[in-house]
Amino acid sequence: MTIKMRRVGTSDVLTVPKSIKNRSSEYEVYQDRNGAIVYMPKRKNPFKDSKFVENHLYDGDDTRFVNGGVKEDELPQ
């Protein structure tokens, strides 16, 4: 399928064909070094969400971590 860019006011517009289903109301747009134009659905950054950060802060409890110590006989001679 081929579409053409058209001018609307001071912007260039690419029409989204009807066969492409709309999955988001906002998109981030990028152009790669080969000139391809990529539209990615805009997603919420969880690290800017105070509730997410509050629930995922390290609480100092390392009892669930695997002990990664090295025994003396495991060290190279």
Backbone bond lengths (Angstrom), bond angles and torsions (degrees), N, CA, C in turn:
res aa  C-N    CA-C-N  psi(-1)  N-CA   C-N-CA  omega(-1)  CA-C   N-CA-C  phi
1 M - - - 1.434 - - 1.525 107.50 -
2 T 1.301 116.18 138.11 1.460 122.30 -179.84 1.522 109.19 -122.55
3 I 1.327 115.99 136.51 1.458 120.58 174.11 1.520 107.67 -126.60
4 K 1.314 116.49 158.83 1.465 120.65 179.26 1.516 109.61 -114.36
5 M 1.320 115.11 143.90 1.451 120.96 175.73 1.521 107.48 -76.44
6 R 1.325 116.69 139.35 1.464 119.93 177.19 1.515 109.72 -131.04
7 R 1.297 116.71 158.98 1.456 123.39 -177.39 1.520 109.23 -95.24
8 V 1.346 116.63 127.75 1.462 122.76 173.89 1.519 106.18 -127.95
9 G 1.313 116.88 108.13 1.459 121.03 -174.50 1.516 108.95 64.78
10 T 1.335 116.73 -119.60 1.458 120.36 179.12 1.527 112.02 -105.93
11 S 1.344 116.10 10.01 1.464 120.49 -178.20 1.521 111.44 -111.16
12 D 1.325 115.73 150.53 1.456 121.95 170.17 1.519 107.43 -94.82
13 V 1.339 117.24 135.08 1.456 121.95 -173.04 1.518 110.16 -122.81
14 L 1.344 115.53 135.41 1.459 122.27 170.30 1.516 106.93 -109.00
15 T 1.317 117.09 124.43 1.454 121.96 179.32 1.517 109.40 -80.14
16 V 1.329 116.68 136.50 1.462 121.31 177.59 1.527 107.37 -88.36
17 P 1.329 117.78 119.21 1.465 120.26 -179.83 1.535 111.79 -61.27
18 K 1.328 115.83 150.91 1.458 122.30 -178.63 1.530 111.77 -60.23
19 S 1.334 117.40 -27.46 1.471 120.72 -178.13 1.527 112.96 -71.51
20 I 1.329 117.42 -14.57 1.468 121.16 178.07 1.522 107.95 -93.79
21 K 1.327 116.11 119.73 1.458 121.33 -176.57 1.532 110.84 -77.73
22 N 1.315 115.95 134.70 1.461 122.09 179.09 1.520 108.53 -78.33
23 R 1.325 117.67 119.22 1.467 121.49 -178.47 1.522 113.08 -110.99
24 S 1.312 117.09 -4.16 1.457 120.38 -178.47 1.520 108.85 -152.35
25 S 1.323 116.50 159.76 1.461 119.55 176.74 1.524 111.41 -94.12
26 E 1.332 116.83 -15.84 1.471 121.12 178.77 1.517 109.97 -133.74
27 Y 1.329 115.57 143.45 1.458 121.73 -179.70 1.520 110.44 -132.82
28 E 1.330 115.76 146.42 1.460 122.40 169.16 1.520 105.56 -91.51
29 V 1.317 117.78 140.65 1.463 119.73 -179.26 1.523 109.67 -120.40
30 Y 1.326 115.05 136.83 1.457 122.05 -179.14 1.524 108.66 -133.64
31 Q 1.317 115.12 153.97 1.467 120.16 171.52 1.517 107.12 -124.70
32 D 1.341 116.14 123.56 1.460 118.57 -178.26 1.528 110.42 -83.40
33 R 1.323 116.29 176.62 1.468 120.65 -174.64 1.521 113.08 -66.22
34 N 1.345 117.31 -16.86 1.464 120.51 177.71 1.522 112.02 -92.65
35 G 1.323 116.86 0.60 1.457 121.12 177.86 1.516 114.69 94.73
36 A 1.348 117.80 -2.90 1.461 120.15 179.39 1.524 109.57 -66.50
37 I 1.320 116.67 136.41 1.460 122.38 177.91 1.524 106.96 -101.31
38 V 1.336 116.42 124.18 1.461 122.10 -174.81 1.526 109.07 -120.67
39 Y 1.322 116.02 128.74 1.464 121.74 175.51 1.521 108.13 -108.94
40 M 1.327 116.26 121.68 1.468 122.15 179.88 1.530 108.02 -115.07
41 P 1.348 117.81 134.14 1.464 119.13 176.66 1.522 110.21 -56.17
42 K 1.323 116.31 134.41 1.461 120.57 179.75 1.522 108.37 -71.77
43 R 1.314 116.02 128.70 1.461 121.58 -178.72 1.530 109.60 -118.57
44 K 1.296 114.62 152.71 1.461 121.10 178.31 1.523 109.01 -74.47
45 N 1.321 117.67 133.58 1.461 122.83 177.86 1.535 108.11 -81.72
46 P 1.351 117.67 112.13 1.471 119.01 -176.70 1.527 113.06 -63.37
47 F 1.318 118.44 -24.47 1.461 121.11 -177.79 1.525 112.21 -78.53
48 K 1.318 117.33 -8.85 1.465 121.18 174.36 1.528 110.72 -102.03
49 D 1.331 116.72 1.21 1.458 122.73 178.78 1.527 108.46 -93.63
50 S 1.326 117.16 111.49 1.472 120.89 -174.31 1.529 112.22 -60.63
51 K 1.335 118.74 -34.36 1.467 120.84 178.10 1.521 110.89 -64.98
52 F 1.333 116.99 -44.23 1.460 120.86 179.23 1.526 110.23 -62.19
53 V 1.313 116.56 -47.33 1.472 121.05 -178.96 1.523 110.57 -61.80
54 E 1.322 116.52 -43.11 1.471 120.74 -179.68 1.532 111.10 -61.45
55 N 1.322 117.47 -39.28 1.462 121.42 -178.14 1.522 113.59 -80.73
56 H 1.314 118.11 -10.76 1.462 120.76 -176.40 1.535 113.46 -120.95
57 L 1.323 117.06 14.40 1.463 119.90 176.88 1.522 109.81 -70.23
58 Y 1.322 116.52 145.16 1.467 121.70 176.21 1.524 107.90 -70.82
59 D 1.314 116.63 124.25 1.465 121.16 -175.15 1.528 113.64 -96.07
60 G 1.325 117.37 5.37 1.450 120.69 178.88 1.520 113.56 87.97
61 D 1.308 117.19 -5.62 1.466 121.60 179.82 1.525 109.34 -87.68
62 D 1.335 115.97 107.74 1.467 119.16 -178.29 1.537 111.85 -105.87
63 T 1.326 117.20 19.66 1.469 120.03 -178.01 1.528 111.84 -68.24
64 R 1.317 117.96 -20.07 1.464 120.20 -179.91 1.522 112.30 -89.03
65 F 1.329 117.53 -3.25 1.455 121.30 179.83 1.529 110.47 -86.05
66 V 1.306 116.82 150.31 1.461 122.33 177.28 1.517 107.98 -77.86
67 N 1.330 116.62 136.09 1.455 120.43 177.76 1.529 107.81 -71.08
68 G 1.304 116.74 115.14 1.467 120.93 -176.35 1.515 112.93 -103.14
69 G 1.315 117.67 24.94 1.459 120.57 -179.78 1.520 112.41 -68.03
70 V 1.335 115.80 158.94 1.466 122.06 178.72 1.524 107.80 -111.62
71 K 1.322 116.45 129.74 1.461 120.94 178.36 1.524 109.48 -79.36
72 E 1.331 115.82 157.74 1.474 120.93 -177.76 1.519 112.20 -56.15
73 D 1.340 117.51 -41.65 1.475 119.94 -176.88 1.527 112.20 -75.23
74 E 1.309 118.38 -5.16 1.455 121.31 177.86 1.530 112.41 -94.16
75 L 1.323 116.45 -11.09 1.459 120.26 179.94 1.523 111.29 -75.18
76 P 1.329 117.58 143.03 1.471 119.14 178.23 1.523 110.40 -66.11
77 Q 1.314 116.66 146.59 1.477 122.27 -179.49 1.505 111.16 -88.39
